Each structure stands twice: as C-alpha cells, then as structure tokens.
Amino acid sequence: QKKRRMQDHATSTGSKSPQDVARLQALLAEGRVLTDMPALADRNHILIRDTILENVYICQPQQRNIHGRIFGGFLMRMAYQLAFSTCYLFVGHRPLFVEVDRIDFLKPVSENEIYAFCLIINVKGNNQK
C-alpha cells in the first residue's frame, strides 16, 4: 500500500517527461555505484554525505563584545575557516571566495555556550581565474 500511495502521489504532483525520468534513473544508478562499489565509481563524482565537515566550539570570555555576547565577527571568522578547510579538502587546492550573500544572526550567543558549525558542499564549479 505504501508503494501504491507513493506512486499515486508522484503522478498527482505532475508527470515527468521521459527525459527527466531517464536522467533521474541515471543519477540514482551513479549513486548506487558510489555507495555499493566506490572503487568502480567515476572519480569525478562524490556523494554529498562525503563532503560534510563539522566543527564544535566553546565560546570563551575573550570573544565577548561590549554587550556580553559573543562578537559576530568571531562567529563569521569561524564559519569562514570551516568553509575554507572544507573546500580545500574537497577540491584539493586553495579555494577562491568571491562573495558572501547574507549572514543572519538569529539568536545571540553567550559565553560558555557550545555551538557547532556544519558545512556541506553541494556544488563544485570549474571557474578558474
């Protein structure tokens, strides 16, 4: 029944063109090869779960601002360093950061709090200048 519901949901959300279905099946086949037999997989493909890097920090008193919260620049620097290291490990050479779109601080961070950054690479480009 679960399989039938999934098929019904797939057909009700819109039909896919035969080209889309073929491309999706090819991507799934590549993913299976990467998972089941990594030695036989294409060297230019990697699973997203293999690009994850995580880091945990404890906020120390020396990173406080005048309001007693952790300075946002420190948090941005930690995020940048993790992004740099993850890109370097994944690509193999020094990454070039062109732009940071937006940084939102949703909640203040107090001293002695533990916080974690998790970075996942989901796109790799070939733009070299």
NUVORO-375879 format. One record per residue (C-alpha): residue number from 0; x, y, z. Coordinates in nm, 3 decimals, always signed. Example, Ala and Ser with C-alpha at 12.3 -4.5 7.8 and 13.67 -1.06 7.14 Angstrom:
BEGIN
+-----+---------+---------+---------+
| pos |       x |       y |       z |
+-----+---------+---------+---------+
|   0 |  +1.230 |  -0.450 |  +0.780 |
|   1 |  +1.367 |  -0.106 |  +0.714 |
+-----+---------+---------+---------+
// end
This chain:
BEGIN
+-----+---------+---------+---------+
| pos |       x |       y |       z |
+-----+---------+---------+---------+
|   0 |  +0.000 |  +0.000 |  +0.000 |
|   1 |  +0.282 |  +0.238 |  +0.083 |
|   2 |  +0.434 |  +0.186 |  -0.261 |
|   3 |  +0.096 |  +0.250 |  -0.425 |
|   4 |  +0.049 |  +0.573 |  -0.224 |
|   5 |  +0.393 |  +0.691 |  -0.329 |
|   6 |  +0.314 |  +0.619 |  -0.694 |
|   7 |  -0.021 |  +0.796 |  -0.665 |
|   8 |  +0.150 |  +1.096 |  -0.504 |
|   9 |  +0.413 |  +1.104 |  -0.779 |
|  10 |  +0.153 |  +1.103 |  -1.054 |
|  11 |  -0.068 |  +1.359 |  -0.882 |
|  12 |  +0.216 |  +1.611 |  -0.834 |
|  13 |  +0.279 |  +1.628 |  -1.206 |
|  14 |  +0.405 |  +1.391 |  -1.468 |
|  15 |  +0.770 |  +1.392 |  -1.559 |
|  16 |  +0.892 |  +1.388 |  -1.914 |
|  17 |  +1.068 |  +1.070 |  -2.032 |
|  18 |  +1.397 |  +1.263 |  -2.045 |
|  19 |  +1.358 |  +1.368 |  -1.681 |
|  20 |  +1.282 |  +1.014 |  -1.574 |
|  21 |  +1.582 |  +0.879 |  -1.763 |
|  22 |  +1.813 |  +1.141 |  -1.610 |
|  23 |  +1.683 |  +1.069 |  -1.259 |
|  24 |  +1.734 |  +0.695 |  -1.308 |
|  25 |  +2.088 |  +0.757 |  -1.433 |
|  26 |  +2.166 |  +0.970 |  -1.126 |
|  27 |  +2.027 |  +0.702 |  -0.896 |
|  28 |  +2.237 |  +0.438 |  -1.072 |
|  29 |  +2.552 |  +0.652 |  -1.029 |
|  30 |  +2.468 |  +0.696 |  -0.660 |
|  31 |  +2.426 |  +0.321 |  -0.616 |
|  32 |  +2.766 |  +0.258 |  -0.771 |
|  33 |  +2.925 |  +0.520 |  -0.542 |
|  34 |  +2.760 |  +0.360 |  -0.239 |
|  35 |  +2.799 |  -0.008 |  -0.322 |
|  36 |  +3.125 |  -0.017 |  -0.518 |
|  37 |  +3.323 |  +0.309 |  -0.471 |
|  38 |  +3.632 |  +0.167 |  -0.641 |
|  39 |  +3.437 |  +0.129 |  -0.966 |
|  40 |  +3.275 |  +0.473 |  -0.949 |
|  41 |  +3.371 |  +0.770 |  -1.162 |
|  42 |  +3.648 |  +0.970 |  -0.991 |
|  43 |  +3.470 |  +1.299 |  -1.072 |
|  44 |  +3.161 |  +1.209 |  -0.870 |
|  45 |  +3.123 |  +1.213 |  -0.494 |
|  46 |  +2.827 |  +1.174 |  -0.262 |
|  47 |  +2.720 |  +1.485 |  -0.073 |
|  48 |  +2.742 |  +1.300 |  +0.258 |
|  49 |  +3.117 |  +1.262 |  +0.193 |
|  50 |  +3.162 |  +1.641 |  +0.174 |
|  51 |  +3.035 |  +1.719 |  +0.526 |
|  52 |  +3.271 |  +1.875 |  +0.777 |
|  53 |  +3.163 |  +1.978 |  +1.125 |
|  54 |  +3.332 |  +2.173 |  +1.399 |
|  55 |  +3.227 |  +2.244 |  +1.758 |
|  56 |  +3.342 |  +2.544 |  +1.963 |
|  57 |  +3.304 |  +2.661 |  +2.321 |
|  58 |  +3.259 |  +3.037 |  +2.344 |
|  59 |  +3.524 |  +3.186 |  +2.572 |
|  60 |  +3.507 |  +3.518 |  +2.762 |
|  61 |  +3.774 |  +3.678 |  +2.541 |
|  62 |  +3.534 |  +3.657 |  +2.243 |
|  63 |  +3.267 |  +3.876 |  +2.406 |
|  64 |  +3.160 |  +4.214 |  +2.276 |
|  65 |  +3.068 |  +4.514 |  +2.494 |
|  66 |  +2.719 |  +4.372 |  +2.549 |
|  67 |  +2.846 |  +4.046 |  +2.696 |
|  68 |  +2.755 |  +3.838 |  +2.393 |
|  69 |  +2.991 |  +3.664 |  +2.152 |
|  70 |  +3.116 |  +3.902 |  +1.883 |
|  71 |  +2.953 |  +3.832 |  +1.543 |
|  72 |  +3.283 |  +3.882 |  +1.362 |
|  73 |  +3.431 |  +3.593 |  +1.559 |
|  74 |  +3.141 |  +3.368 |  +1.457 |
|  75 |  +3.180 |  +3.474 |  +1.094 |
|  76 |  +3.554 |  +3.403 |  +1.107 |
|  77 |  +3.492 |  +3.053 |  +1.247 |
|  78 |  +3.236 |  +2.986 |  +0.973 |
|  79 |  +3.478 |  +3.117 |  +0.708 |
|  80 |  +3.762 |  +2.899 |  +0.838 |
|  81 |  +3.543 |  +2.590 |  +0.831 |
|  82 |  +3.424 |  +2.674 |  +0.479 |
|  83 |  +3.783 |  +2.730 |  +0.365 |
|  84 |  +3.906 |  +2.399 |  +0.511 |
|  85 |  +3.612 |  +2.201 |  +0.374 |
|  86 |  +3.660 |  +2.344 |  +0.025 |
|  87 |  +4.034 |  +2.283 |  +0.042 |
|  88 |  +3.986 |  +1.920 |  +0.147 |
|  89 |  +3.721 |  +1.862 |  -0.117 |
|  90 |  +3.876 |  +2.042 |  -0.415 |
|  91 |  +4.244 |  +1.990 |  -0.337 |
|  92 |  +4.367 |  +2.345 |  -0.387 |
|  93 |  +4.311 |  +2.686 |  -0.233 |
|  94 |  +3.951 |  +2.799 |  -0.284 |
|  95 |  +3.863 |  +3.147 |  -0.404 |
|  96 |  +3.571 |  +3.301 |  -0.216 |
|  97 |  +3.402 |  +3.555 |  -0.436 |
|  98 |  +3.105 |  +3.666 |  -0.231 |
|  99 |  +2.910 |  +3.604 |  +0.086 |
| 100 |  +2.546 |  +3.671 |  +0.015 |
| 101 |  +2.396 |  +3.719 |  +0.358 |
| 102 |  +2.461 |  +3.633 |  +0.720 |
| 103 |  +2.175 |  +3.634 |  +0.968 |
| 104 |  +2.232 |  +3.609 |  +1.342 |
| 105 |  +1.901 |  +3.469 |  +1.462 |
| 106 |  +1.987 |  +3.438 |  +1.832 |
| 107 |  +2.263 |  +3.586 |  +2.045 |
| 108 |  +2.541 |  +3.355 |  +2.159 |
| 109 |  +2.652 |  +3.382 |  +2.521 |
| 110 |  +2.987 |  +3.294 |  +2.669 |
| 111 |  +3.046 |  +2.931 |  +2.772 |
| 112 |  +2.788 |  +2.812 |  +2.519 |
| 113 |  +2.878 |  +2.528 |  +2.288 |
| 114 |  +2.792 |  +2.578 |  +1.923 |
| 115 |  +2.852 |  +2.372 |  +1.613 |
| 116 |  +2.909 |  +2.460 |  +1.250 |
| 117 |  +2.824 |  +2.204 |  +0.986 |
| 118 |  +2.927 |  +2.263 |  +0.626 |
| 119 |  +2.816 |  +2.065 |  +0.322 |
| 120 |  +2.942 |  +2.119 |  -0.030 |
| 121 |  +2.667 |  +2.064 |  -0.283 |
| 122 |  +2.805 |  +2.229 |  -0.599 |
| 123 |  +3.152 |  +2.229 |  -0.747 |
| 124 |  +3.233 |  +2.467 |  -1.029 |
| 125 |  +3.520 |  +2.482 |  -1.273 |
| 126 |  +3.558 |  +2.860 |  -1.279 |
| 127 |  +3.928 |  +2.932 |  -1.256 |
| 128 |  +4.072 |  +3.278 |  -1.298 |
+-----+---------+---------+---------+
// end
